Amino acid sequence: STKMILNEFGDYSSVEIIYPIPRKPELVSTSIKDSLRKKFNLNKDDKVIISVARLVKRKGIDNSIKAIQEIENDSIKYIIVSDGPDKDRLIQLAGENDNIIFTGKVSDEELNAIYEICDIFLLPVRAESDDIEGFGMVYIEANLHGKPVIAGNEGGAKEAVIHNKTGLLVNPRDITEIKSAVN
Protein backbone atom coordinates (compact mmCIF):
# COMPACT_ATOMS: atom_id res chain seq x y z
CA SER A 1 0.00 0.00 0.00
CA THR A 2 1.00 3.63 -0.29
CA LYS A 3 1.46 3.90 3.48
CA MET A 4 3.89 0.95 3.49
CA ILE A 5 5.91 2.59 0.72
CA LEU A 6 6.02 5.87 2.67
CA ASN A 7 7.29 4.06 5.76
CA GLU A 8 10.33 2.92 3.77
CA PHE A 9 11.41 6.58 3.70
CA GLY A 10 10.75 7.40 7.35
CA ASP A 11 8.21 7.18 10.13
CA TYR A 12 4.80 7.86 8.67
CA SER A 13 2.88 5.81 11.24
CA SER A 14 0.68 8.81 12.01
CA VAL A 15 -0.51 9.05 8.40
CA GLU A 16 -4.20 8.26 8.08
CA ILE A 17 -5.46 6.45 5.01
CA ILE A 18 -8.63 7.84 3.49
CA TYR A 19 -10.08 5.49 0.91
CA PRO A 20 -11.89 6.88 -2.13
CA ILE A 21 -15.62 6.39 -2.41
CA PRO A 22 -16.83 5.41 -5.88
CA ARG A 23 -20.04 6.69 -7.38
CA LYS A 24 -23.10 4.52 -7.23
CA PRO A 25 -23.51 2.98 -10.69
CA GLU A 26 -26.17 4.36 -13.00
CA LEU A 27 -28.99 2.06 -14.00
CA VAL A 28 -28.44 0.51 -17.40
CA SER A 29 -31.21 -0.17 -19.87
CA THR A 30 -31.85 -3.72 -21.00
CA SER A 31 -31.47 -2.62 -24.63
CA ILE A 32 -27.87 -1.47 -24.05
CA LYS A 33 -26.99 -4.75 -22.30
CA ASP A 34 -28.66 -6.73 -25.11
CA SER A 35 -26.79 -4.68 -27.71
CA LEU A 36 -23.44 -5.43 -26.04
CA ARG A 37 -24.29 -9.12 -25.68
CA LYS A 38 -24.91 -9.20 -29.42
CA LYS A 39 -21.80 -7.14 -30.22
CA PHE A 40 -19.58 -9.47 -28.16
CA ASN A 41 -21.40 -12.61 -29.33
CA LEU A 42 -22.41 -13.61 -25.79
CA ASN A 43 -24.87 -16.41 -25.26
CA LYS A 44 -27.27 -16.62 -22.33
CA ASP A 45 -25.28 -19.46 -20.71
CA ASP A 46 -21.81 -17.93 -21.20
CA LYS A 47 -19.67 -17.23 -18.15
CA VAL A 48 -18.51 -13.66 -18.71
CA ILE A 49 -15.27 -12.51 -17.10
CA ILE A 50 -14.07 -8.93 -17.45
CA SER A 51 -10.99 -6.85 -16.74
CA VAL A 52 -11.24 -3.07 -16.69
CA ALA A 53 -7.83 -1.41 -16.55
CA ARG A 54 -5.24 0.63 -18.34
CA LEU A 55 -3.36 -1.98 -20.31
CA VAL A 56 0.03 -2.03 -18.62
CA LYS A 57 2.09 -5.03 -17.53
CA ARG A 58 1.44 -4.76 -13.77
CA LYS A 59 -2.31 -5.24 -14.24
CA GLY A 60 -1.73 -8.96 -14.84
CA ILE A 61 -3.94 -9.23 -17.90
CA ASP A 62 -1.23 -11.29 -19.60
CA ASN A 63 -1.54 -13.96 -16.92
CA SER A 64 -5.33 -13.70 -17.06
CA ILE A 65 -5.22 -14.43 -20.79
CA LYS A 66 -2.92 -17.41 -20.19
CA ALA A 67 -5.25 -18.77 -17.49
CA ILE A 68 -8.36 -18.35 -19.67
CA GLN A 69 -6.60 -20.09 -22.57
CA GLU A 70 -5.88 -23.10 -20.35
CA ILE A 71 -9.54 -23.53 -19.44
CA GLU A 72 -11.18 -25.87 -21.91
CA ASN A 73 -14.62 -24.33 -21.90
CA ASP A 74 -16.01 -22.47 -24.91
CA SER A 75 -18.71 -20.86 -22.79
CA ILE A 76 -16.14 -18.69 -20.97
CA LYS A 77 -15.83 -15.26 -22.54
CA TYR A 78 -13.14 -12.85 -21.38
CA ILE A 79 -13.74 -9.16 -22.10
CA ILE A 80 -10.84 -6.75 -21.66
CA VAL A 81 -12.03 -3.16 -21.38
CA SER A 82 -9.75 -0.18 -22.05
CA ASP A 83 -6.55 0.64 -23.83
CA GLY A 84 -2.91 1.20 -23.06
CA PRO A 85 0.70 0.69 -24.09
CA ASP A 86 0.58 -3.09 -23.52
CA LYS A 87 -2.40 -3.67 -25.84
CA ASP A 88 -0.49 -4.97 -28.88
CA ARG A 89 1.44 -7.51 -26.79
CA LEU A 90 -1.78 -8.68 -25.13
CA ILE A 91 -3.60 -9.04 -28.46
CA GLN A 92 -0.69 -11.09 -29.78
CA LEU A 93 -0.77 -13.24 -26.63
CA ALA A 94 -4.52 -13.84 -27.05
CA GLY A 95 -3.93 -14.96 -30.63
CA GLU A 96 -6.95 -16.14 -32.58
CA ASN A 97 -9.03 -16.95 -29.49
CA ASP A 98 -12.55 -15.66 -30.24
CA ASN A 99 -13.45 -15.93 -26.55
CA ILE A 100 -11.04 -13.13 -25.64
CA ILE A 101 -12.47 -9.75 -26.60
CA PHE A 102 -10.72 -6.36 -26.52
CA THR A 103 -13.16 -3.45 -26.42
CA GLY A 104 -10.84 -0.47 -26.35
CA LYS A 105 -12.26 2.56 -24.55
CA VAL A 106 -15.99 2.54 -23.87
CA SER A 107 -18.50 5.11 -22.64
CA ASP A 108 -19.52 5.21 -18.97
CA GLU A 109 -22.89 3.78 -19.92
CA GLU A 110 -21.31 0.89 -21.81
CA LEU A 111 -18.92 0.26 -18.93
CA ASN A 112 -21.81 0.04 -16.47
CA ALA A 113 -23.54 -2.38 -18.84
CA ILE A 114 -20.41 -4.53 -19.14
CA TYR A 115 -20.16 -4.70 -15.35
CA GLU A 116 -23.84 -5.71 -15.27
CA ILE A 117 -23.51 -8.53 -17.82
CA CYS A 118 -20.34 -10.01 -16.35
CA ASP A 119 -20.15 -12.83 -13.83
CA ILE A 120 -16.64 -12.20 -12.48
CA PHE A 121 -14.24 -9.28 -12.41
CA LEU A 122 -10.63 -10.44 -12.91
CA LEU A 123 -7.55 -8.28 -12.40
CA PRO A 124 -4.59 -10.09 -10.80
CA VAL A 125 -2.37 -7.03 -10.40
CA ARG A 126 1.26 -7.53 -9.49
CA ALA A 127 4.05 -5.28 -8.35
CA GLU A 128 6.65 -4.53 -10.98
CA SER A 129 10.07 -3.08 -10.14
CA ASP A 130 8.95 0.43 -11.05
CA ASP A 131 5.15 0.20 -10.80
CA ILE A 132 2.67 -0.91 -8.12
CA GLU A 133 -1.11 -0.80 -7.69
CA GLY A 134 -1.94 2.03 -5.29
CA PHE A 135 -5.45 0.95 -4.29
CA GLY A 136 -7.65 -0.62 -6.95
CA MET A 137 -10.87 1.34 -7.26
CA VAL A 138 -12.12 -1.00 -10.01
CA TYR A 139 -12.53 -3.80 -7.47
CA ILE A 140 -14.90 -1.61 -5.45
CA GLU A 141 -16.75 -0.61 -8.64
CA ALA A 142 -17.21 -4.28 -9.56
CA ASN A 143 -18.49 -5.02 -6.04
CA LEU A 144 -20.93 -2.10 -6.31
CA HIS A 145 -22.39 -3.94 -9.30
CA GLY A 146 -22.68 -7.04 -7.12
CA LYS A 147 -19.82 -8.86 -8.84
CA PRO A 148 -17.19 -11.01 -7.14
CA VAL A 149 -13.61 -10.12 -7.93
CA ILE A 150 -10.34 -11.94 -8.36
CA ALA A 151 -7.37 -9.73 -7.53
CA GLY A 152 -3.64 -10.11 -7.20
CA ASN A 153 -2.41 -10.29 -3.61
CA GLU A 154 0.14 -7.53 -4.14
CA GLY A 155 0.04 -3.77 -3.73
CA GLY A 156 -3.10 -1.87 -2.85
CA ALA A 157 -5.44 -4.55 -4.19
CA LYS A 158 -5.05 -6.23 -0.79
CA GLU A 159 -6.76 -3.20 0.74
CA ALA A 160 -9.59 -3.07 -1.78
CA VAL A 161 -10.54 -6.78 -1.68
CA ILE A 162 -11.52 -8.70 1.44
CA HIS A 163 -10.35 -12.26 0.74
CA ASN A 164 -13.21 -14.79 0.64
CA LYS A 165 -15.79 -12.04 1.28
CA THR A 166 -15.76 -9.50 -1.58
CA GLY A 167 -13.53 -11.61 -3.76
CA LEU A 168 -10.43 -13.73 -3.92
CA LEU A 169 -6.81 -12.68 -3.60
CA VAL A 170 -4.53 -14.86 -5.70
CA ASN A 171 -0.84 -15.07 -6.47
CA PRO A 172 -0.77 -12.94 -9.65
CA ARG A 173 2.26 -14.82 -10.98
CA ASP A 174 0.65 -18.27 -10.68
CA ILE A 175 -1.40 -19.12 -13.80
CA THR A 176 -2.79 -22.27 -12.17
CA GLU A 177 -4.06 -20.31 -9.15
CA ILE A 178 -5.71 -17.69 -11.40
CA LYS A 179 -7.27 -20.47 -13.51
CA SER A 180 -8.57 -22.24 -10.41
CA ALA A 181 -10.15 -19.02 -9.10
CA VAL A 182 -11.89 -18.39 -12.44
CA ASN A 183 -13.21 -21.96 -12.68
NORQUI-V399149 format. One record per pair of residues at least 4 apart in sequence whose C-alpha atoms are under 7 Angstrom apart, sorted by sequence separation. I is the first residue (numbers start at 1). GAP is how many residues later the second one is. If there is no record, write none. Layout:
[[I,GAP] [I,GAP]]
This chain:
[[1,4] [2,4] [3,4] [4,4] [6,4] [7,4] [28,4] [29,4] [30,4] [31,4] [32,4] [33,4] [34,4] [35,4] [36,4] [37,4] [38,4] [42,4] [55,4] [60,4] [61,4] [62,4] [63,4] [64,4] [65,4] [66,4] [67,4] [83,4] [86,4] [87,4] [88,4] [89,4] [90,4] [91,4] [106,4] [107,4] [108,4] [109,4] [110,4] [111,4] [112,4] [113,4] [114,4] [127,4] [128,4] [137,4] [138,4] [139,4] [140,4] [141,4] [142,4] [143,4] [153,4] [154,4] [156,4] [157,4] [162,4] [163,4] [164,4] [174,4] [175,4] [176,4] [177,4] [178,4] [179,4] [7,5] [37,5] [106,5] [127,5] [142,5] [143,5] [152,5] [153,5] [161,5] [162,5] [163,5] [6,6] [94,6] [126,6] [127,6] [151,6] [161,6] [163,6] [171,6] [170,7] [125,8] [170,8] [139,10] [153,16] [149,17] [150,17] [151,17] [152,17] [153,17] [148,18] [149,18] [150,18] [151,18] [152,18] [153,18] [148,19] [149,19] [150,19] [151,19] [152,19] [153,19] [136,20] [140,20] [152,20] [78,21] [79,21] [80,21] [81,21] [82,21] [83,21] [121,21] [134,21] [135,21] [136,21] [139,21] [77,22] [78,22] [79,22] [80,22] [81,22] [82,22] [83,22] [133,22] [134,22] [135,22] [139,22] [76,23] [77,23] [78,23] [79,23] [80,23] [81,23] [82,23] [132,23] [133,23] [143,23] [81,24] [133,24] [135,24] [136,24] [135,25] [121,26] [124,26] [125,26] [126,26] [55,27] [115,27] [120,27] [121,27] [122,27] [123,27] [124,27] [125,27] [127,27] [47,28] [48,28] [49,28] [50,28] [51,28] [52,28] [53,28] [54,28] [55,28] [56,28] [62,28] [119,28] [120,28] [121,28] [122,28] [123,28] [124,28] [126,28] [127,28] [46,29] [47,29] [48,29] [49,29] [50,29] [51,29] [52,29] [53,29] [54,29] [55,29] [56,29] [57,29] [65,29] [116,29] [120,29] [121,29] [122,29] [123,29] [125,29] [126,29] [46,30] [47,30] [48,30] [49,30] [50,30] [51,30] [52,30] [54,30] [55,30] [56,30] [115,30] [46,31] [55,31] [55,32] [124,46] [126,46] [125,47] [124,48] [61,62] [60,63] [59,64] [60,64] [59,65] [60,65] [59,66] [60,66] [58,67] [59,67] [50,68] [58,68] [49,69] [58,69] [48,70] [49,70] [50,70] [51,70] [58,70] [48,71] [49,71] [50,71] [51,71] [47,72] [48,72] [49,72] [50,72] [51,72] [49,73] [58,73] [58,74] [33,80] [28,81] [32,81] [28,84] [33,84] [28,85] [25,87] [67,108] [66,109] [67,109] [67,111] [68,111] [60,112] [63,112] [67,112] [64,114] [22,119] [2,132] [1,133] [1,154] [1,155]]
